[in-house]
Amino acid sequence: MDRGRMNQNGVVQPLLTDLYQITMAYAYWKSGKTDDHAVFDLFFRTNPFHGEFTIFAGLDECLKFLDSFHYSDSDIEYLKQTLPEGTENEFFDYLGNLTAKDVTLYAIDEGTVAFPRVPIIKVEGPLIIVQLLETTLLTLVNYASLMATNAARYRMVAGKHVNLLEFGLRRAQGPDGGLSASKYSYIGGFDGTSNVLAGKLFNIPVKGTHAHAYITSFSGIGELKTRLLKHKTTGVTGDLLELAVQYRQALSQLLDVSMEESSEGELAAMVSYAIAFPDGFMALVDTYDVKSKNAKNNENLNVTTTTTTTTTTTIANTKIKPNNKMTTSKSLDVSQNDNKKHLSNGIHSSPPSQQPHHVNGNGLEEMHDANCDTFKNSHSNGNSNHKTGTRNGLRTSASTPSQPSCNLNTRNICKENNSQKPLNQSPSSLLPKYVVKSYRSGLLNFSAVALALNDLGYRAVGVRIDSGDLAYLSCLARETFERVGENFKVPWFSKLTIVASNDINEDTILSLNEQGHKIDCFGIGTHLVTCQRQPALGCVYKLVEINGQPRIKLSQDVEKVTMPGHKNAFRLYSADGHALIDLLQKVTEPPPAVGQKVLCRHPFQESKRAYVIPSHVESLYKIYWQNGKIVQPLPRLEQVRERVQMSLKTLRNDHKRTLNPTPYKVAVSDNLYNFIHDLWLQNAPIGELS
C-alpha cells in the first residue's frame, strides 16, 4: 500500500455525522431492530456542471473509514451528555461495541464514469450500523466526485498537451477542502498542485514559482547581496548580474524597449531568484506593465511615426562578453524629463487625458484590430455560448463566424490608421495585427537573465502571466522568445514554458482556445476548488430493502422516486467500443449476454424502450468490503487517474461536449420495470372524491 493510501484523515470518524443518525439508531435499538438486515443505495440524481457524466471518487476514504469505525470512550462520554436525558445506558454499551465487520460494501471502481440513478455504492448489513454510516459516506463521496468531475472537464477543454496545475489552497473551503481539492483534481487529470502537504500525503507532484511580493521586495540592483554563479559544467564563477545587464542592453534594441521603461528592481529580483534556482528559473513577468515609447507616443499623439532600429548583426548574433559596451538608439526623440513625468512606483502610465484606449481592471491597455480574423469564433458543437463579458481581458461572449472578435472590451483604434502602417513593423507572422509594440518590462528582464544563465550552462524554465489579456500576452511572449532564440542562436529559447493563472475557468480556456493562445500550462485555483458552477453534487443514501423486502420512496416529483430492491448494474457496449447504456436489474436476474437482444426500458416512462444487442457487457459492481476487511486490491492514485481518462474514452464525444451534451441512457430491465411499478401501485394511496 503506497504512502497516500496509508494516510487517513483524523477528522473522519463515527462522530462525523448528523445527530439524527444517532437518535434513529437509539430508536431502532429501542424497537428491537438490532438484527434487521438492510440494503442502502448511494447515488445521485443529476450530473453536475450541466454535463452528462460524473467521475466517481472517494471510495478509498470510505473503505478506510469502515476499517477504523469504532466509538472511542470519549465519543461515548460525549454522546451521554448530548443525547436526551433518559437514554438508556445499555444503548451506549451497544454503541461502544459496534464495528463494520458485518457490513458488505459494493461499489463501482473509483475513477469510473457514473450516471444518475445508478448506485455508485451499495451498503448491506445490520440496519443500525448501515444507517450510522450514511452521512460520513456521503461527505466522503459528494465533494470527491464533484471535484474529480470538475477537474476532468478542465482537462478535456484544455487538451492533453497543456499542463494543468491546481493552485487553489488559499481559496478552498478550509484546510480539509484544500487537501481534498488537491487529491481529487489530480485524479481528474491535473498534473500537479501548489499544496505542499498534499504532495507529501498523496505523492502528488508539487509545482510553484514565486509571488509578486518577491519582485516588489527589490527596488534596485544595489540590493543584491550576491551576483555570482558557478558555471554548471566547468565550475568557473561568473557574474550573472553583469551578464544580464549586458544582455538587457542588446535586447532593448532587439525588442524596442528603452532601458528607462524596464524596472531595475524587477531585474534584481530575477537575478536573485535565478541564482537560487538556476535549473528551475521561472519568473512572473507581469508585475510592472510598460509599453515601448514608440507605441506610447504614436497612440498619445494619434500619428504614425516612421522609426528606425539599429540592432546590428553583431549584437544579435554574437555572444556578449562582460565588458562589451552596448549603445541603444532611440526611435523617437522624447526627453528624459517627459519620460519620467508619469512614473509612479516604477510603473509607466499616461495621465487620464492622454489615455486613448480602454483600460481593463488590471491596468492593461487593450488594443483591437477590426481585421484580426485569427480570433474569429471557430468553436463547433455548440460550445461557443460563453458568458457575456470579459475575464482576464478575454472575450467571453459568443460571436458568429462572420464577426471578427479580438476583444469585446476594446476600442477599434487600429481601424483609423489601418492604411498607415509603421515601416518598422514587427516581422512576426504568429501574432494578429493588433499585437503591436506593447512589450513588457518583465519579458525584457526575464530574457536577459535567461540568456545570462545560458552562458553559465543553465536553461531557464519559462514565465508566468497572472493578469491581463492572457491570449494576447501569451502570443507576445512566444513571439519574443522566438525572436530572441533566433537572434542569439539559442534554439531552446523558443520552447520556453508559458504559464497562465488569474481566475481561470472553463469558459476562459474555451475562449483562449478560440483566440489561438500560446500557453503551455494553466494554474487554476478558485473556480476549480470551489466548483463555483455547482458547489454540490447532491448524492443521496436511500433504503431499498429491509429483511429481504423491497422498499420504495414515493414522491410527486418522479425524479425523487427510488428504485427498490437489491440491484445489479451492467454497462452495455456497442461494436465500436463506446458505452451505449447502463442497465439496472434485480440481483436474481441473469446478467445480459454478448450478442443477445436485451429489452431496456426507461424506469418511469412506459413508451421509452429499446432493444440492445451488446458487443461487450461490463458488470459494474465489485465487493470492496466484507467480513471486516478490504477484499479488493486498491489502486494507487496514479492508477485511478489513468482509469478516469480510460473511462472517459469509452463515451462518445457528444456525451462529453460542453454545450448541449447528449444524455447518456440509464435503463432498467423489463422485469425490474414491472417490479417497480407494481410496488408503486401497492404503496401509493388511493384518493377519494366526494
Secondary structure, 3 states (H helix, E strand, C coil): CCHHHHCCCCCCCCCCCCHHHHHHHHHHHHCCCCCCEEEEEEECCCCCCCCCCEECCCHHHHHHHHHHCCCCHHHHHHHHHHCCCCCCHHHHHHHHCCCCCCCEEEECCCCCEECCCCCCEEEEEEHHHHHHCHHHHHHHHHHHHHHHHHHHHHHHHHCCCCEEEECCHHHCCHHHHHHHHHHHHHHHCCCEECCHHHHHHHCCCECCCCCHHHHHCCCCHHHCCCCEEECCCCCCEEEHHHHHHHHHHHHHHHCCCCHHHCCHHHHHHHHHHHHHCCCCCEEECCCCCCCCHHHHHHHHHCCCCCCCCCCCHHHHHCCCCCCCCCCCCCCCCCCHHHHHCCEECCEECCCHHHCCCCECCCCCECCCCCCCHHHCCCCCCCCCCCCCCEECCEECCCCCCCCCCCCCCCCCHHHHCCCCCCCCCCCCCCCCCCCCCCCCHHHHHHHHHHHHHHHCCCCCCEEEECCCCHHHHHHHHHHHHHHHHHHCCCHHHHHCEEEECCCCCHHHHHHHHHCCCCCCEEEECHHHHCCCCCCCCCCEEEEEEECCEECCCCCCCHHHCCCCCCEEEEEEECCCCCEEEEEEEECCCCCCCCCCCEEEECCCCCCCEEEECCCEEEECCEEEEECCEECCCCCCHHHHHHHHHHHHHCCCHHHHCCCCCCCCEEEEEHHHHHHHHHHHHHHCCCCCCC
